[in-house]
Amino acid sequence: MTARYKKNRKHRGHVSAGHGRIGKHRKHPSGCGNAGGQHHHRINFDKYHPGYFGKVGMRTFHLNKDKLHCPVVNVDKIWSLIPTEKRLYFAKNTSKAPVIDCKRAGYFKVLGKGKIHTQPVIIKAKLFSKRAEKKIKDAGGVCVLQA
């Protein structure tokens, strides 16, 4: 920022430049950043950031997040994984069952929320919940497990 835009240009000629006559303008009188969270800023931390300090739960020494990664899709949204043209094609030709690859769409597990279309469908996924599997099979579809 150039000098002419700085706040101090307005304060030229005024003795203490907006920092008061009695206490001097010191750099960080109460500490930088989160300093004093357990001491002189305790009220603020307790009021606006409860639970900021301390620990909770057990430690996992070698946490592999890959094992826990499992994006899910519900049965009622399963048809949205097919492009619109193909969806219209399969709506007309009910003799063929579409193959929906959930893993390719970025979902690993199929859950059973909502209603599924009555048209049979072949669904490939890593995991299926019991309700999802039941709904798919009741509609005449097939659940194919993938690695």
N, C-alpha and C positions, 0 to 999 in steps of 0.2 A: 504494500500500500504506500502510495506517495505521501510526502509530508503534508501536503495541503488538505488531505482528507482525514488526517488524524484528529482525534478528539481534542488533543492538547492545543490545537490552533485556536479553538474557542476560548481556552483558558488563559491565553496570553494576557498579562496585566493583572490577573487575579492571583493573589498571593499563594494560596495553597492548592490551586487547581482542582477543587472539588473534593478534597480529601480531609477537610475539617481542620480547624486551627489548633486543636489541643493535641490529639493523638497523631503521631507521625504516620505517614503512609508506608507501612512495612510490607515486605514481599508476601509472605504467607503466614499471617499471625496465628491461624488455627491449624496449620499443617496442610500439606498438599494431598489432594485426592481423598481417599477414604480414611485418612489419618484420624485417630481418636474415636473410631467406631465403638470401642468398648470403654472409652474414657469420657472425654468432654463432649463428644457428639452422640452419646448413648441414647438420649431421648429421641433424636431424629431417626436413628437406626431402628430402635424398638418400635417407633410409631409407624414409619413408612416402609421399613424392610424387615418385618418379623421373620425369624428363622434364618437370617443371613449368616450368623455364626453357628458353629457346631457341626456335628457329623450325624449321619443317619444311615442305617442299613449295614450290610456286610461288605467287606472289600472283596473284589474279584481280582486276583493277582494277574491273570493273563486273560483279559476279556476279549473274546472274539465276537465282534458284532455281526459278522457274516452269518453265524449260526442263528442269530435272533432276527435276521432280516426276513420278513414274510409279509409282503403287501397282499391285501385281500380284496376280493370283489364279491359282491352279493349276486345271488341268482337273478334278481329283478333287473340288474344292469348288464347281464351277460351278453345280451343281444347288441348292446352298444359297442362291443368289441369288433363287430363285423362292419365293414364299410356299407354305406347306404344303398349303393347299387346292388350289392350282393344280398342285402336284407330284402329288398324288393323282389329280387330273382327267386329267393327261397320262399317268399310269401306266395308266389304264383305256383312254383314247382314244389309241392309238398311231398312228392315221391322221394326226393333226395333230402338227406339230413346234412345240414352244414357242420363243418368241423371248426370248432372254436379253440384256438391255442392260447390259453391264458398266459402261459409263461412268455410267449412271444410279445404279448401286449403289456408285460411287466407285472403280472399278478401271479403269485405262487399258490394262493389258497382260495377256494370258492366257499363262501358262506351262504346260509339258507334264508336270508331275509327277503321278504316279498314274494310275489307270485311269478311263476315262469310261464312262458307261452306254451300252449298245448302242443305245438309242433315239436317232434323229436329233434334232438340235437346231440352231437358228439362233442364232449368237452374234455380237453386235455389240460391237466394241472398237476402240480406236485402234491397238493393236499385237498381233501374235501371234508367238510363237516358232515355229520350224520344227517342233519336236516336237509342240507343241500343235495346230498346223494339221493335221499328219499324223493325229494321233489323232482329231480332230473329223471330218475327211473320211473316215477309215476306218470311223467309226461311222455314216456316212451324213449327217452334219451339214454345215452351211455356215458359213464364216467371212466376216463382213461388216465391212469396214474403215470406221471413222467418223473424221471430222476432229476 
